[in-house]
Amino acid sequence: QVQLRESGGGLVQAGGSLRLSCAASGRTLSTFIMGWFRQAPGKEREFVAAISRNGSTYYADSVKGRFTIARDNAKRTVYLQMNSLEPEDTADYYCASRSLGLVTTTPKVSDFDSWGQGTQVTVSS
């Protein structure tokens, strides 16, 4: 298993940027598929972005072209660069890891084994 801890959330105006980080400890990060999900108040947790073991990336349509996921296995860290933020992006953001299988085009919450505690992102209009 791997332990995950997110950071980098905060309050930003619409149109601004934030970079979230997910620090991993435990097993070697390169063996995991990594993902970012978010959950807005009163809504279900939803997929945002994922990155495969070899660096292929996948995005939800709502963030495509604005968000970028990246991984630095040497630093045991996964990043989510968020640009052109919108009020609709307001949510708690969660980092997740998947130890087995392959990335699907629309990853589900149930695909992932371990989760961080989340970091809050608030985008003001």
N, C-alpha and C positions, 0 to 999 in steps of 0.2 A: 504494500500500500504506500501511498504518498500523502503527506500532509500539506495542505495548501493554505496560503494566507494572502488575501487581496489587500491592496492599498492604492491610493491615488484618487479616490472619489472626492467629491466636494460640490460646491455651488458654482455654477458658471452661467453666464448669459447666453441666450440663444445666439447661435453662430460661432460660439467659442469652441475651445478644444480642451480635452483632458486625456491623460494617458494613465490607464490602469495597469498595475503590475500584479503578478501572481507569483509569489515565491514558494518553491516546492522543497520539501525535505523528505528524506526517506530513500526510496528507490531511485535509480537513475532516471532523470526526466525523459531522456530520449526514447525510453521504452513505452511511453504513454501517448495516446491521442489526448490533446488538450482542447478545452472549449470554454467559451464564455456564454453565460445565460443571464437573463435579467427578469426581475419580477416587480411589476408596478403594484401599488396598493389596490387590493381587490381583484387582481388578475392572476392568472396562472403564470408559472415560470415559463419563459420562452427562450428558444435558441437565438443566439446573436452571431457567434462565429466559432469556427473550429479550425484546428491545424493538425494535420496528420504527422506521423513520425518522420516522414521525409520532407515535410514542409509545405505540402499542398494545403491550400486554404479554402474555406467554405464560409459563406455569409448568408444571413437572412436577407430577404429582398429589401426589408425596411432600412437596412444599414449599408447595403452594398454601395460602394463608391465613397462612403463617408468614414467607415471604420476599417481599421487594419489590424489583423492579429499577427503576432510574430512570436518566435520562441528563441531563446538563447540557452541551449542545453548546458553549456559550460557554466553559465551563471545560475542555472536551475530556475529560470524565470520565464514567464509568458507575459506578453504585453497585449494590451488592447488600446490602440491609438484611436481616439474618437474626435473627429473633426465635424464642423458644421452642425453642431449639436442643436437639437430641437427640443421644445418642451415635452414632446412625446417620448423622448429618450429618458425622461426621469424615471428612475427605478433603483432597486438594489441590484447590483451586479455581482454575479457569482462565477468563480473559476471552478472548473471541474476537470477530472482526469478519467480516462478510460484505459484500462490495462489490456483488454482483449479485443479482438475483432478489428474491423476497418471502419473508417468514417463513412457515414451515409450522407446523402445529399441534404437531408433534413434531420439532423441529429435530434434525438429525444432525450428528455431528462433521464429516462430509465436506462439509456445507453451508458451512462457515466457512473463510475464506482465511488469516487471520492469528491468531496465538495469543500470549498472554503466557507468562511463565515459571512462573506459578502461585504461589499463596500457601497455606500450610498452615493448616487449621482442625482443632483437636482439641477435642472435647466430652467432658468427663469426667462419669461417672455419680455 
